[in-house]
Amino acid sequence: MFILSDALKIYYTKACKKEADFLKRILLSEHQLPVRLAEHHTAVTTGNVYLLISHADFGTLGPEGYQL
């Protein structure tokens, strides 16, 4: 379990920009939770959401694959 707060930031790689925008809209419309978006260029920190694509994993995860 984790808690989402208005301090949350969604980091994304360029290939995940649409998904980041979608998640931001859902969190605002369904939960009244405004979050900020930023392209991922920094180290991963706790308390944020990261939408990242690793091209090295394409062969093992497939087109709809994901890793948590």
Backbone as XML, in Angstrom:
<?xml version="1.0"?>
<chain id="A" units="angstrom">
  <residue number="1" name="MET">
    <atom name="N" x="0.839" y="-1.169" z="0.000"/>
    <atom name="CA" x="0.000" y="0.000" z="0.000"/>
    <atom name="C" x="0.891" y="1.241" z="0.000"/>
  </residue>
  <residue number="2" name="PHE">
    <atom name="N" x="0.443" y="2.266" z="-0.668"/>
    <atom name="CA" x="1.143" y="3.540" z="-0.642"/>
    <atom name="C" x="0.113" y="4.655" z="-0.689"/>
  </residue>
  <residue number="3" name="ILE">
    <atom name="N" x="0.505" y="5.799" z="-0.190"/>
    <atom name="CA" x="-0.400" y="6.942" z="-0.097"/>
    <atom name="C" x="-0.018" y="7.962" z="-1.166"/>
  </residue>
  <residue number="4" name="LEU">
    <atom name="N" x="-1.020" y="8.419" z="-1.890"/>
    <atom name="CA" x="-0.810" y="9.470" z="-2.886"/>
    <atom name="C" x="-1.176" y="10.812" z="-2.264"/>
  </residue>
  <residue number="5" name="SER">
    <atom name="N" x="-0.336" y="11.801" z="-2.461"/>
    <atom name="CA" x="-0.613" y="13.130" z="-1.923"/>
    <atom name="C" x="-0.373" y="14.176" z="-3.008"/>
  </residue>
  <residue number="6" name="ASP">
    <atom name="N" x="-0.698" y="15.423" z="-2.703"/>
    <atom name="CA" x="-0.492" y="16.474" z="-3.689"/>
    <atom name="C" x="0.988" y="16.818" z="-3.865"/>
  </residue>
  <residue number="7" name="ALA">
    <atom name="N" x="1.860" y="16.188" z="-3.077"/>
    <atom name="CA" x="3.308" y="16.347" z="-3.270"/>
    <atom name="C" x="3.829" y="15.384" z="-4.343"/>
  </residue>
  <residue number="8" name="LEU">
    <atom name="N" x="2.966" y="14.471" z="-4.791"/>
    <atom name="CA" x="3.332" y="13.476" z="-5.785"/>
    <atom name="C" x="3.744" y="14.127" z="-7.103"/>
  </residue>
  <residue number="9" name="LYS">
    <atom name="N" x="4.750" y="13.554" z="-7.723"/>
    <atom name="CA" x="5.165" y="13.986" z="-9.052"/>
    <atom name="C" x="5.253" y="12.739" z="-9.924"/>
  </residue>
  <residue number="10" name="ILE">
    <atom name="N" x="4.756" y="12.838" z="-11.144"/>
    <atom name="CA" x="4.838" y="11.737" z="-12.092"/>
    <atom name="C" x="5.986" y="12.032" z="-13.046"/>
  </residue>
  <residue number="11" name="TYR">
    <atom name="N" x="6.994" y="11.177" z="-13.009"/>
    <atom name="CA" x="8.120" y="11.286" z="-13.931"/>
    <atom name="C" x="7.901" y="10.307" z="-15.074"/>
  </residue>
  <residue number="12" name="TYR">
    <atom name="N" x="8.279" y="10.678" z="-16.283"/>
    <atom name="CA" x="8.037" y="9.833" z="-17.448"/>
    <atom name="C" x="9.186" y="9.962" z="-18.438"/>
  </residue>
  <residue number="13" name="THR">
    <atom name="N" x="9.367" y="8.929" z="-19.234"/>
    <atom name="CA" x="10.264" y="9.032" z="-20.376"/>
    <atom name="C" x="9.423" y="9.514" z="-21.558"/>
  </residue>
  <residue number="14" name="LYS">
    <atom name="N" x="10.071" y="10.011" z="-22.597"/>
    <atom name="CA" x="9.347" y="10.571" z="-23.736"/>
    <atom name="C" x="8.301" y="9.620" z="-24.299"/>
  </residue>
  <residue number="15" name="ALA">
    <atom name="N" x="8.614" y="8.333" z="-24.318"/>
    <atom name="CA" x="7.683" y="7.348" z="-24.869"/>
    <atom name="C" x="6.451" y="7.148" z="-23.989"/>
  </residue>
  <residue number="16" name="CYS">
    <atom name="N" x="6.478" y="7.637" z="-22.765"/>
    <atom name="CA" x="5.362" y="7.463" z="-21.832"/>
    <atom name="C" x="4.604" y="8.762" z="-21.556"/>
  </residue>
  <residue number="17" name="LYS">
    <atom name="N" x="4.826" y="9.792" z="-22.345"/>
    <atom name="CA" x="4.183" y="11.089" z="-22.109"/>
    <atom name="C" x="2.663" y="10.992" z="-22.133"/>
  </residue>
  <residue number="18" name="LYS">
    <atom name="N" x="2.096" y="10.269" z="-23.085"/>
    <atom name="CA" x="0.631" y="10.140" z="-23.166"/>
    <atom name="C" x="0.076" y="9.445" z="-21.935"/>
  </residue>
  <residue number="19" name="GLU">
    <atom name="N" x="0.759" y="8.403" z="-21.461"/>
    <atom name="CA" x="0.310" y="7.678" z="-20.271"/>
    <atom name="C" x="0.399" y="8.562" z="-19.027"/>
  </residue>
  <residue number="20" name="ALA">
    <atom name="N" x="1.438" y="9.370" z="-18.951"/>
    <atom name="CA" x="1.580" y="10.291" z="-17.817"/>
    <atom name="C" x="0.450" y="11.320" z="-17.818"/>
  </residue>
  <residue number="21" name="ASP">
    <atom name="N" x="0.142" y="11.874" z="-18.976"/>
    <atom name="CA" x="-0.969" y="12.823" z="-19.084"/>
    <atom name="C" x="-2.285" y="12.162" z="-18.695"/>
  </residue>
  <residue number="22" name="PHE">
    <atom name="N" x="-2.502" y="10.932" z="-19.154"/>
    <atom name="CA" x="-3.722" y="10.198" z="-18.831"/>
    <atom name="C" x="-3.834" y="9.979" z="-17.323"/>
  </residue>
  <residue number="23" name="LEU">
    <atom name="N" x="-2.768" y="9.518" z="-16.695"/>
    <atom name="CA" x="-2.788" y="9.275" z="-15.252"/>
    <atom name="C" x="-3.042" y="10.572" z="-14.488"/>
  </residue>
  <residue number="24" name="LYS">
    <atom name="N" x="-2.434" y="11.651" z="-14.919"/>
    <atom name="CA" x="-2.653" y="12.948" z="-14.272"/>
    <atom name="C" x="-4.123" y="13.349" z="-14.349"/>
  </residue>
  <residue number="25" name="ARG">
    <atom name="N" x="-4.735" y="13.197" z="-15.534"/>
    <atom name="CA" x="-6.157" y="13.547" z="-15.696"/>
    <atom name="C" x="-7.053" y="12.680" z="-14.820"/>
  </residue>
  <residue number="26" name="ILE">
    <atom name="N" x="-6.759" y="11.383" z="-14.748"/>
    <atom name="CA" x="-7.574" y="10.469" z="-13.926"/>
    <atom name="C" x="-7.470" y="10.824" z="-12.451"/>
  </residue>
  <residue number="27" name="LEU">
    <atom name="N" x="-6.250" y="11.061" z="-11.978"/>
    <atom name="CA" x="-6.074" y="11.408" z="-10.567"/>
    <atom name="C" x="-6.794" y="12.708" z="-10.217"/>
  </residue>
  <residue number="28" name="LEU">
    <atom name="N" x="-6.825" y="13.647" z="-11.138"/>
    <atom name="CA" x="-7.527" y="14.899" z="-10.880"/>
    <atom name="C" x="-9.036" y="14.724" z="-10.946"/>
  </residue>
  <residue number="29" name="SER">
    <atom name="N" x="-9.528" y="14.089" z="-11.995"/>
    <atom name="CA" x="-10.988" y="13.986" z="-12.167"/>
    <atom name="C" x="-11.639" y="12.994" z="-11.202"/>
  </residue>
  <residue number="30" name="GLU">
    <atom name="N" x="-10.982" y="11.908" z="-10.905"/>
    <atom name="CA" x="-11.581" y="10.872" z="-10.044"/>
    <atom name="C" x="-11.270" y="11.058" z="-8.561"/>
  </residue>
  <residue number="31" name="HIS">
    <atom name="N" x="-10.149" y="11.695" z="-8.255"/>
    <atom name="CA" x="-9.712" y="11.775" z="-6.854"/>
    <atom name="C" x="-9.381" y="13.198" z="-6.406"/>
  </residue>
  <residue number="32" name="GLN">
    <atom name="N" x="-9.617" y="14.186" z="-7.284"/>
    <atom name="CA" x="-9.325" y="15.585" z="-6.986"/>
    <atom name="C" x="-7.891" y="15.759" z="-6.469"/>
  </residue>
  <residue number="33" name="LEU">
    <atom name="N" x="-6.971" y="15.031" z="-7.085"/>
    <atom name="CA" x="-5.570" y="15.057" z="-6.689"/>
    <atom name="C" x="-4.732" y="15.684" z="-7.806"/>
  </residue>
  <residue number="34" name="PRO">
    <atom name="N" x="-4.384" y="16.953" z="-7.648"/>
    <atom name="CA" x="-3.539" y="17.581" z="-8.664"/>
    <atom name="C" x="-2.094" y="17.119" z="-8.499"/>
  </residue>
  <residue number="35" name="VAL">
    <atom name="N" x="-1.518" y="16.624" z="-9.558"/>
    <atom name="CA" x="-0.121" y="16.183" z="-9.513"/>
    <atom name="C" x="0.659" y="16.889" z="-10.611"/>
  </residue>
  <residue number="36" name="ARG">
    <atom name="N" x="1.959" y="16.922" z="-10.444"/>
    <atom name="CA" x="2.828" y="17.551" z="-11.420"/>
    <atom name="C" x="3.477" y="16.481" z="-12.292"/>
  </residue>
  <residue number="37" name="LEU">
    <atom name="N" x="3.785" y="16.848" z="-13.519"/>
    <atom name="CA" x="4.487" y="15.966" z="-14.446"/>
    <atom name="C" x="5.874" y="16.522" z="-14.719"/>
  </residue>
  <residue number="38" name="ALA">
    <atom name="N" x="6.820" y="15.605" z="-14.945"/>
    <atom name="CA" x="8.163" y="16.024" z="-15.329"/>
    <atom name="C" x="8.815" y="14.901" z="-16.113"/>
  </residue>
  <residue number="39" name="GLU">
    <atom name="N" x="9.556" y="15.284" z="-17.142"/>
    <atom name="CA" x="10.301" y="14.273" z="-17.884"/>
    <atom name="C" x="11.417" y="13.746" z="-16.984"/>
  </residue>
  <residue number="40" name="HIS">
    <atom name="N" x="11.621" y="12.451" z="-17.026"/>
    <atom name="CA" x="12.580" y="11.786" z="-16.134"/>
    <atom name="C" x="14.015" y="12.013" z="-16.596"/>
  </residue>
  <residue number="41" name="HIS">
    <atom name="N" x="14.784" y="12.727" z="-15.746"/>
    <atom name="CA" x="16.207" y="12.966" z="-16.002"/>
    <atom name="C" x="17.023" y="12.839" z="-14.724"/>
  </residue>
  <residue number="42" name="THR">
    <atom name="N" x="16.372" y="12.458" z="-13.632"/>
    <atom name="CA" x="17.041" y="12.446" z="-12.336"/>
    <atom name="C" x="17.026" y="11.055" z="-11.732"/>
  </residue>
  <residue number="43" name="ALA">
    <atom name="N" x="17.677" y="10.912" z="-10.598"/>
    <atom name="CA" x="17.662" y="9.642" z="-9.879"/>
    <atom name="C" x="16.251" y="9.364" z="-9.364"/>
  </residue>
  <residue number="44" name="VAL">
    <atom name="N" x="15.907" y="8.087" z="-9.248"/>
    <atom name="CA" x="14.602" y="7.677" z="-8.734"/>
    <atom name="C" x="14.564" y="7.936" z="-7.230"/>
  </residue>
  <residue number="45" name="THR">
    <atom name="N" x="13.485" y="8.558" z="-6.764"/>
    <atom name="CA" x="13.299" y="8.817" z="-5.344"/>
    <atom name="C" x="11.975" y="8.231" z="-4.888"/>
  </residue>
  <residue number="46" name="THR">
    <atom name="N" x="11.817" y="8.042" z="-3.605"/>
    <atom name="CA" x="10.570" y="7.501" z="-3.069"/>
    <atom name="C" x="9.485" y="8.569" z="-3.086"/>
  </residue>
  <residue number="47" name="GLY">
    <atom name="N" x="8.246" y="8.114" z="-3.102"/>
    <atom name="CA" x="7.120" y="9.024" z="-3.026"/>
    <atom name="C" x="6.650" y="9.594" z="-4.349"/>
  </residue>
  <residue number="48" name="ASN">
    <atom name="N" x="7.184" y="9.083" z="-5.458"/>
    <atom name="CA" x="6.781" y="9.553" z="-6.779"/>
    <atom name="C" x="6.395" y="8.366" z="-7.655"/>
  </residue>
  <residue number="49" name="VAL">
    <atom name="N" x="5.798" y="8.662" z="-8.792"/>
    <atom name="CA" x="5.439" y="7.641" z="-9.771"/>
    <atom name="C" x="6.377" y="7.804" z="-10.966"/>
  </residue>
  <residue number="50" name="TYR">
    <atom name="N" x="6.880" y="6.687" z="-11.473"/>
    <atom name="CA" x="7.786" y="6.703" z="-12.623"/>
    <atom name="C" x="7.203" y="5.848" z="-13.729"/>
  </residue>
  <residue number="51" name="LEU">
    <atom name="N" x="7.032" y="6.424" z="-14.883"/>
    <atom name="CA" x="6.583" y="5.713" z="-16.075"/>
    <atom name="C" x="7.769" y="5.704" z="-17.030"/>
  </residue>
  <residue number="52" name="LEU">
    <atom name="N" x="8.486" y="4.593" z="-17.045"/>
    <atom name="CA" x="9.736" y="4.501" z="-17.787"/>
    <atom name="C" x="9.700" y="3.312" z="-18.728"/>
  </residue>
  <residue number="53" name="ILE">
    <atom name="N" x="10.258" y="3.470" z="-19.892"/>
    <atom name="CA" x="10.409" y="2.361" z="-20.829"/>
    <atom name="C" x="11.885" y="2.054" z="-20.952"/>
  </residue>
  <residue number="54" name="SER">
    <atom name="N" x="12.191" y="0.791" z="-20.721"/>
    <atom name="CA" x="13.557" y="0.326" z="-20.910"/>
    <atom name="C" x="13.579" y="-0.506" z="-22.179"/>
  </residue>
  <residue number="55" name="HIS">
    <atom name="N" x="14.212" y="-0.018" z="-23.210"/>
    <atom name="CA" x="14.250" y="-0.733" z="-24.479"/>
    <atom name="C" x="14.954" y="-2.083" z="-24.333"/>
  </residue>
  <residue number="56" name="ALA">
    <atom name="N" x="15.778" y="-2.240" z="-23.328"/>
    <atom name="CA" x="16.465" y="-3.510" z="-23.100"/>
    <atom name="C" x="15.486" y="-4.604" z="-22.691"/>
  </residue>
  <residue number="57" name="ASP">
    <atom name="N" x="14.317" y="-4.234" z="-22.145"/>
    <atom name="CA" x="13.337" y="-5.217" z="-21.683"/>
    <atom name="C" x="12.316" y="-5.619" z="-22.739"/>
  </residue>
  <residue number="58" name="PHE">
    <atom name="N" x="12.316" y="-4.979" z="-23.903"/>
    <atom name="CA" x="11.310" y="-5.278" z="-24.918"/>
    <atom name="C" x="11.260" y="-6.761" z="-25.262"/>
  </residue>
  <residue number="59" name="GLY">
    <atom name="N" x="12.404" y="-7.405" z="-25.377"/>
    <atom name="CA" x="12.448" y="-8.811" z="-25.765"/>
    <atom name="C" x="11.851" y="-9.757" z="-24.740"/>
  </residue>
  <residue number="60" name="THR">
    <atom name="N" x="11.925" y="-9.408" z="-23.461"/>
    <atom name="CA" x="11.433" y="-10.304" z="-22.421"/>
    <atom name="C" x="10.037" y="-9.954" z="-21.932"/>
  </residue>
  <residue number="61" name="LEU">
    <atom name="N" x="9.647" y="-8.688" z="-21.997"/>
    <atom name="CA" x="8.348" y="-8.286" z="-21.483"/>
    <atom name="C" x="7.262" y="-8.249" z="-22.542"/>
  </residue>
  <residue number="62" name="GLY">
    <atom name="N" x="7.634" y="-8.129" z="-23.799"/>
    <atom name="CA" x="6.639" y="-8.076" z="-24.859"/>
    <atom name="C" x="6.011" y="-6.697" z="-24.973"/>
  </residue>
  <residue number="63" name="PRO">
    <atom name="N" x="5.142" y="-6.487" z="-25.981"/>
    <atom name="CA" x="4.587" y="-5.162" z="-26.250"/>
    <atom name="C" x="3.661" y="-4.646" z="-25.151"/>
  </residue>
  <residue number="64" name="GLU">
    <atom name="N" x="3.050" y="-5.528" z="-24.372"/>
    <atom name="CA" x="2.142" y="-5.102" z="-23.303"/>
    <atom name="C" x="2.725" y="-5.385" z="-21.926"/>
  </residue>
  <residue number="65" name="GLY">
    <atom name="N" x="3.992" y="-5.698" z="-21.865"/>
    <atom name="CA" x="4.610" y="-6.084" z="-20.605"/>
    <atom name="C" x="4.914" y="-4.921" z="-19.698"/>
  </residue>
  <residue number="66" name="TYR">
    <atom name="N" x="5.062" y="-5.224" z="-18.431"/>
    <atom name="CA" x="5.438" y="-4.223" z="-17.449"/>
    <atom name="C" x="6.167" y="-4.895" z="-16.293"/>
  </residue>
  <residue number="67" name="GLN">
    <atom name="N" x="6.856" y="-4.107" z="-15.534"/>
    <atom name="CA" x="7.570" y="-4.600" z="-14.366"/>
    <atom name="C" x="7.330" y="-3.611" z="-13.237"/>
  </residue>
  <residue number="68" name="LEU">
    <atom name="N" x="6.924" y="-4.108" z="-12.077"/>
    <atom name="CA" x="6.691" y="-3.228" z="-10.921"/>
    <atom name="C" x="7.879" y="-3.302" z="-9.991"/>
  </residue>
</chain>
